[in-house]
Amino acid sequence: MEYITIGKLKVSRFIIGGNPFSGFSHQGLEMDKQMRRYYTCRQIKDTLRQAEQLGINAFVGRADNHVIRLMLEYWDEGGKIQWFAQTAPEVGPPEVNVKMAKEGGAVACHIHGGVMDYLLAKGRLNEVERPIKMIQDAGMAAAVAGHRPDVFRWAEENIKLDYYLCSYYDATPRDNKAELIPGQEEHYRNDDRQAMTTLIPKLSKPVVHYKIMAAGRNNPDEAFEYAAKNMRNCDATCVGVYTKDNPNMLEEDVKLLEKNLAQK
């Protein structure tokens, strides 16, 4: 496994994503339910242990009580994976999530992509300056996520961060609501992916590329080839897995990333 540096942190270039663990399938209400039933705390911890065995040392998960309990339990049992906290708008404003992330043991924290998209649409991006300062004052690496390139153009000009999380797709507009509406129809367009990967080389901070699989819609071979081609040496990717029907999915994904990075 290759590693990059984010702030003062050594981070694996493959980061395991927490959406499936929290029942966010982006494939409809029925799949949400299946993920929630499959991913018991025991199953999640087993998946995190497998991730560590593969050299993965970072996990992106929501700053909510479910993930906090999970991570405390995992660490108490000897787990070492680093938690990169994502603010969860349904829990409360970002300031609440930042405090929860710090108290829960996160080493990094970023503002939720839907929140950033919403604030962009409303012309209120300056509102993230206070929670970002809270993240930095707490000693965590600070970032913003987003599904629209303009989020990162603004960040480059207005705020000092340690990294960015750039989504390949803008699947559900957040102009009027930051949270994902369960069951809402989603659209994954190649134009969105091209627009984001055209912007990334111009950014001054390490980027975590996410939604590279279009929530399971993309062919893994093509998705990892495309991501690796567009990842700079300072970048990583975040990928969630649903291993119910394929217990080897995580290992296969790691091998695909490593193979394509080696071929650059």
C-alpha positions as CSV (number, residue, x, y, z in Angstrom):
1,M,0.0,0.0,0.0
2,E,1.2,3.5,-0.9
3,Y,0.7,6.4,1.5
4,I,0.4,10.1,1.3
5,T,0.6,12.9,3.8
6,I,-2.4,15.0,4.9
7,G,-1.4,17.6,7.4
8,K,0.7,15.7,9.8
9,L,-1.0,12.4,9.1
10,K,0.3,9.4,7.1
11,V,-2.7,8.2,5.1
12,S,-3.2,5.2,2.9
13,R,-4.0,6.0,-0.7
14,F,-7.0,3.7,-0.3
15,I,-9.4,5.0,2.3
16,I,-12.4,2.9,3.3
17,G,-15.7,4.8,3.1
18,G,-18.5,4.5,5.7
19,N,-21.7,5.1,3.6
20,P,-22.6,1.4,3.4
21,F,-21.9,1.0,7.1
22,S,-24.5,3.7,7.8
23,G,-27.0,2.5,5.3
24,F,-26.5,5.1,2.6
25,S,-26.5,2.9,-0.5
26,H,-27.4,5.6,-3.1
27,Q,-29.3,2.8,-4.8
28,G,-32.8,3.2,-3.2
29,L,-34.6,2.5,0.0
30,E,-34.5,-1.3,-0.2
31,M,-30.8,-1.4,-0.6
32,D,-30.4,1.1,2.3
33,K,-32.3,-1.4,4.4
34,Q,-30.2,-4.4,3.2
35,M,-27.0,-2.5,4.1
36,R,-28.3,-1.6,7.6
37,R,-29.2,-5.2,8.3
38,Y,-26.0,-6.7,7.0
39,Y,-23.6,-4.2,8.6
40,T,-24.0,-5.0,12.2
41,C,-21.3,-3.6,14.5
42,R,-19.6,-6.9,14.4
43,Q,-19.6,-7.1,10.6
44,I,-18.3,-3.5,10.3
45,K,-15.4,-4.2,12.7
46,D,-14.5,-7.4,10.8
47,T,-14.4,-5.3,7.6
48,L,-12.2,-2.7,9.3
49,R,-9.9,-5.4,10.5
50,Q,-9.6,-6.7,6.9
51,A,-8.9,-3.2,5.7
52,E,-6.0,-2.8,8.2
53,Q,-4.6,-6.2,7.1
54,L,-4.5,-4.8,3.5
55,G,-2.6,-1.7,4.6
56,I,-5.5,0.7,4.9
57,N,-5.1,3.0,7.8
58,A,-8.0,5.5,7.3
59,F,-11.7,5.4,7.5
60,V,-14.2,8.1,6.5
61,G,-17.4,8.0,8.6
62,R,-20.1,10.3,9.8
63,A,-19.8,12.2,13.1
64,D,-22.8,10.6,14.7
65,N,-23.4,8.4,17.7
66,H,-23.5,5.2,15.7
67,V,-20.0,5.8,14.2
68,I,-18.6,7.1,17.5
69,R,-19.7,4.0,19.4
70,L,-18.4,1.8,16.7
71,M,-15.0,3.4,16.6
72,L,-14.6,3.5,20.4
73,E,-15.4,-0.2,20.5
74,Y,-13.1,-1.0,17.6
75,W,-10.2,0.9,19.2
76,D,-10.8,-0.7,22.6
77,E,-10.4,-4.1,20.9
78,G,-7.1,-3.1,19.4
79,G,-8.0,-1.5,16.1
80,K,-5.6,1.2,14.8
81,I,-7.4,2.7,11.8
82,Q,-7.7,6.5,11.8
83,W,-11.1,8.1,11.8
84,F,-11.7,11.0,9.3
85,A,-15.0,12.4,10.5
86,Q,-17.6,13.8,8.1
87,T,-20.1,16.2,9.6
88,A,-23.7,14.9,9.5
89,P,-26.3,17.6,8.8
90,E,-29.1,15.5,10.3
91,V,-27.4,15.6,13.7
92,G,-27.1,19.4,13.8
93,P,-25.0,22.3,12.6
94,P,-21.3,21.6,11.7
95,E,-20.1,23.1,15.0
96,V,-22.0,20.3,16.9
97,N,-20.4,17.6,14.7
98,V,-16.9,19.0,15.1
99,K,-17.2,18.8,18.8
100,M,-18.5,15.2,18.5
101,A,-15.7,14.3,16.2
102,K,-13.0,15.5,18.5
103,E,-14.5,13.9,21.6
104,G,-15.0,10.7,19.6
105,G,-11.3,10.4,18.6
106,A,-11.3,11.7,15.0
107,V,-7.9,12.8,13.6
108,A,-9.5,14.8,10.8
109,C,-12.8,16.4,10.0
110,H,-14.5,17.7,6.9
111,I,-17.7,19.6,6.2
112,H,-20.3,17.4,4.5
113,G,-20.4,17.8,0.7
114,G,-24.2,18.4,0.7
115,V,-23.8,21.2,3.2
116,M,-21.1,22.8,1.0
117,D,-23.2,22.5,-2.1
118,Y,-26.2,24.0,-0.3
119,L,-24.2,26.9,1.0
120,L,-22.7,27.5,-2.4
121,A,-26.2,27.6,-3.9
122,K,-27.3,30.1,-1.2
123,G,-24.2,32.3,-1.4
124,R,-23.3,31.5,2.2
125,L,-20.0,29.6,2.0
126,N,-18.4,32.0,4.4
127,E,-20.5,30.2,7.2
128,V,-18.0,27.3,7.2
129,E,-15.1,29.5,8.4
130,R,-16.1,29.1,12.0
131,P,-16.4,25.3,12.1
132,I,-13.2,25.0,10.1
133,K,-11.4,27.1,12.7
134,M,-12.9,24.8,15.4
135,I,-11.5,21.8,13.6
136,Q,-8.1,23.4,13.4
137,D,-8.1,24.6,17.0
138,A,-9.0,21.0,18.1
139,G,-5.8,19.8,16.4
140,M,-7.6,17.8,13.6
141,A,-6.8,18.1,9.9
142,A,-9.5,20.2,8.2
143,A,-11.2,19.9,4.9
144,V,-14.4,20.5,2.9
145,A,-16.1,18.0,0.7
146,G,-18.3,18.8,-2.3
147,H,-19.9,17.6,-5.5
148,R,-19.4,20.8,-7.5
149,P,-16.1,22.2,-8.7
150,D,-17.1,25.8,-7.6
151,V,-16.9,24.6,-3.9
152,F,-13.2,24.1,-4.3
153,R,-12.6,27.2,-6.4
154,W,-14.0,29.2,-3.5
155,A,-12.0,27.2,-0.9
156,E,-8.8,27.9,-2.8
157,E,-9.4,31.6,-2.7
158,N,-10.9,32.0,0.8
159,I,-9.9,29.4,3.4
160,K,-6.8,27.5,4.5
161,L,-7.3,23.7,4.6
162,D,-5.3,20.5,4.8
163,Y,-7.1,18.5,2.1
164,Y,-10.2,18.3,0.0
165,L,-12.8,15.6,-0.8
166,C,-13.9,15.8,-4.4
167,S,-16.9,13.8,-5.6
168,Y,-16.8,12.6,-9.2
169,Y,-20.6,13.0,-9.4
170,D,-23.2,15.6,-8.5
171,A,-26.0,13.0,-8.3
172,T,-28.6,14.9,-6.3
173,P,-28.9,18.7,-6.3
174,R,-28.7,20.2,-2.8
175,D,-29.8,23.7,-3.7
176,N,-32.7,23.6,-1.2
177,K,-31.7,21.0,1.3
178,A,-28.2,19.9,2.4
179,E,-29.3,16.4,3.5
180,L,-29.8,13.5,1.1
181,I,-33.5,12.7,0.8
182,P,-33.9,8.9,1.2
183,G,-35.1,7.3,-2.0
184,Q,-34.5,10.4,-4.1
185,E,-33.6,9.6,-7.8
186,E,-29.9,10.0,-8.5
187,H,-28.1,10.8,-11.7
188,Y,-24.5,9.9,-12.5
189,R,-23.2,11.8,-15.5
190,N,-19.8,11.5,-17.1
191,D,-19.7,15.2,-17.6
192,D,-19.6,15.7,-13.9
193,R,-16.7,13.3,-13.5
194,Q,-14.8,15.0,-16.3
195,A,-15.4,18.5,-14.8
196,M,-14.1,17.5,-11.4
197,T,-11.0,15.7,-12.6
198,T,-10.2,18.6,-14.9
199,L,-10.2,20.9,-11.8
200,I,-8.3,18.6,-9.4
201,P,-4.8,19.3,-10.9
202,K,-5.3,23.0,-10.2
203,L,-5.9,22.5,-6.5
204,S,-3.1,23.2,-4.0
205,K,-4.0,20.5,-1.4
206,P,-4.2,16.7,-1.4
207,V,-7.5,15.5,-2.8
208,V,-9.5,12.4,-1.7
209,H,-11.3,11.3,-4.8
210,Y,-14.7,9.8,-3.9
211,K,-17.8,8.3,-5.5
212,I,-15.4,7.0,-8.1
213,M,-17.7,3.9,-8.5
214,A,-20.8,6.0,-8.9
215,A,-22.3,4.1,-5.9
216,G,-21.7,0.7,-7.5
217,R,-22.9,1.7,-11.0
218,N,-19.4,1.8,-12.6
219,N,-17.4,-1.2,-13.7
220,P,-14.6,-1.6,-11.1
221,D,-11.9,-2.0,-13.7
222,E,-12.8,1.2,-15.5
223,A,-13.5,3.1,-12.3
224,F,-10.1,2.4,-10.7
225,E,-8.3,2.9,-14.0
226,Y,-9.9,6.3,-14.4
227,A,-9.3,7.3,-10.8
228,A,-5.6,6.2,-10.8
229,K,-5.0,8.1,-14.0
230,N,-6.4,11.3,-12.4
231,M,-4.8,10.9,-9.0
232,R,-1.7,13.0,-8.3
233,N,1.0,11.6,-6.2
234,C,-0.4,13.5,-3.2
235,D,-4.0,12.2,-3.7
236,A,-6.0,9.2,-2.3
237,T,-9.4,7.7,-3.0
238,C,-12.2,6.8,-0.7
239,V,-14.3,3.7,-1.5
240,G,-17.1,2.0,0.4
241,V,-17.8,-1.7,0.0
242,Y,-20.8,-4.0,0.5
243,T,-19.3,-7.4,1.0
244,K,-22.5,-9.5,1.5
245,D,-22.3,-11.2,-1.9
246,N,-18.5,-10.9,-2.3
247,P,-16.4,-11.2,0.8
248,N,-13.3,-10.4,-1.2
249,M,-14.6,-7.1,-2.6
250,L,-12.3,-5.0,-0.5
251,E,-9.2,-6.9,-1.4
252,E,-10.1,-6.9,-5.1
253,D,-10.6,-3.1,-5.0
254,V,-7.3,-2.5,-3.3
255,K,-5.5,-4.7,-5.9
256,L,-7.2,-2.7,-8.7
257,L,-6.1,0.6,-7.3
258,E,-2.5,-0.6,-6.7
259,K,-2.3,-2.2,-10.2
260,N,-3.5,1.0,-11.9
261,L,-1.3,3.3,-9.8
262,A,1.7,1.1,-10.7
263,Q,0.9,1.4,-14.4
264,K,0.9,5.3,-14.4
